[in-house]
């Protein structure tokens, strides 16, 4: 079984900005187009989905711009922090709107939190490695 170090070794700041940016674009499309179209299936109101989609779009622009400009590790810590805050906000929305969310909506948002939280841990680890 591979160690965490061997898994993280090929990950660079630039690759993580690309991964983060593309992931944020997928999230923006899912929230702004898919979930709004199928709102009754997920239960999250459109007036919340659309601002979340805008936030994801801003994260994508930030990460992809940092990728193109070859920004350093401290910029990666910035998006890691923003992603962590996004997860906290999303969890708060799940708790606040739990009566209107369907099981599919809860599953989607918990899955999104799990994925983004994993990305935050990896981004933090790589940024710390690059800074030392």
C-alpha positions as CSV (number, residue, x, y, z in Angstrom):
1,X,0.0,0.0,0.0
2,X,1.3,3.5,-0.9
3,X,2.1,6.0,1.8
4,X,0.6,9.4,1.9
5,X,3.9,10.9,1.0
6,X,4.2,8.8,-2.2
7,X,0.7,9.8,-3.2
8,X,1.3,13.5,-2.6
9,X,4.8,13.6,-4.2
10,X,3.7,14.1,-7.8
11,X,1.2,16.8,-6.8
12,X,2.5,20.3,-7.4
13,X,1.0,23.6,-6.7
14,X,0.3,24.2,-10.4
15,X,-1.4,20.8,-10.7
16,X,-3.6,21.5,-7.7
17,X,-4.6,24.9,-9.0
18,X,-5.7,23.2,-12.2
19,X,-7.5,20.4,-10.4
20,X,-9.2,23.0,-8.1
21,X,-10.2,25.2,-11.0
22,X,-11.7,22.4,-13.1
23,X,-13.5,21.0,-10.1
24,X,-14.9,24.4,-9.3
25,X,-16.2,24.7,-12.9
26,X,-17.9,21.3,-12.6
27,X,-19.5,22.5,-9.3
28,X,-20.6,25.7,-10.8
29,X,-22.3,23.9,-13.7
30,X,-23.9,21.3,-11.4
31,X,-25.3,24.0,-9.1
32,X,-26.2,26.6,-11.7
33,X,-27.6,24.3,-14.4
34,X,-28.3,20.7,-13.2
35,X,-29.5,21.2,-9.7
36,X,-31.6,24.3,-10.6
37,X,-33.3,22.3,-13.4
38,X,-34.0,19.4,-11.1
39,X,-34.7,21.5,-8.0
40,X,-37.6,19.3,-6.8
41,X,-35.4,16.2,-6.9
42,X,-32.7,17.9,-4.6
43,X,-34.8,20.3,-2.6
44,X,-32.2,23.2,-2.5
45,X,-34.0,26.4,-3.6
46,X,-32.8,28.1,-6.7
47,X,-32.3,31.4,-4.8
48,X,-29.5,29.6,-2.9
49,X,-28.1,27.4,-5.7
50,X,-27.4,30.4,-8.0
51,X,-25.2,32.3,-5.5
52,X,-23.4,29.1,-4.7
53,X,-22.8,28.7,-8.4
54,X,-21.4,32.2,-8.6
55,X,-19.0,31.5,-5.7
56,X,-17.8,28.3,-7.4
57,X,-17.2,30.3,-10.6
58,X,-15.2,32.8,-8.7
59,X,-13.1,30.0,-7.1
60,X,-12.6,28.6,-10.6
61,X,-11.4,31.9,-11.9
62,X,-9.0,32.4,-9.0
63,X,-7.5,28.9,-9.3
64,X,-7.1,28.9,-13.0
65,X,-5.6,32.4,-13.0
66,X,-3.2,31.2,-10.3
67,X,-2.3,28.2,-12.5
68,X,-1.6,30.4,-15.5
69,X,0.4,32.9,-13.5
70,X,2.3,30.1,-11.7
71,X,1.4,31.5,-8.3
72,X,3.1,30.1,-5.3
73,X,2.1,28.0,-2.3
74,X,0.7,30.9,-0.3
75,X,-1.9,31.4,-3.0
76,X,-2.8,27.7,-2.7
77,X,-3.4,28.3,1.0
78,X,-5.8,31.0,0.0
79,X,-8.0,28.8,-2.1
80,X,-7.7,26.0,0.5
81,X,-9.1,28.4,3.1
82,X,-11.9,29.5,0.8
83,X,-12.8,25.9,0.0
84,X,-12.9,25.1,3.7
85,X,-15.2,28.0,4.3
86,X,-17.4,26.9,1.4
87,X,-17.7,23.4,3.1
88,X,-18.7,25.0,6.4
89,X,-21.3,27.2,4.6
90,X,-22.6,24.2,2.7
91,X,-22.9,22.1,5.9
92,X,-24.8,25.0,7.5
93,X,-27.2,25.1,4.6
94,X,-27.8,21.4,4.9
95,X,-28.7,21.8,8.5
96,X,-30.8,25.0,8.0
97,X,-32.7,23.5,5.0
98,X,-32.9,19.9,6.2
99,X,-36.7,19.8,6.1
100,X,-36.8,20.8,2.4
101,X,-33.8,18.8,1.1
102,X,-34.5,15.4,-0.3
103,X,-32.2,12.4,0.3
104,X,-30.6,13.0,-3.1
105,X,-29.9,16.6,-2.1
106,X,-28.3,15.7,1.2
107,X,-26.3,13.0,-0.6
108,X,-25.1,15.4,-3.2
109,X,-24.0,18.1,-0.8
110,X,-22.4,15.7,1.7
111,X,-20.5,14.2,-1.3
112,X,-19.4,17.6,-2.4
113,X,-18.2,18.4,1.2
114,X,-16.3,15.2,1.3
115,X,-14.6,15.8,-2.0
116,X,-13.7,19.4,-1.3
117,X,-12.6,18.6,2.2
118,X,-10.2,16.0,0.9
119,X,-8.9,18.6,-1.6
120,X,-8.4,21.1,1.2
121,X,-6.3,18.6,3.1
122,X,-4.2,17.9,0.0
123,X,-3.8,21.6,-0.9
124,X,-2.8,22.4,2.7
125,X,-0.2,19.6,2.8
126,X,1.4,20.4,-0.6
127,X,1.5,24.2,0.2
128,X,3.2,23.5,3.5
129,X,5.6,21.1,1.8
130,X,6.5,23.7,-0.8
131,X,6.9,26.5,1.7
132,X,9.5,24.6,3.8
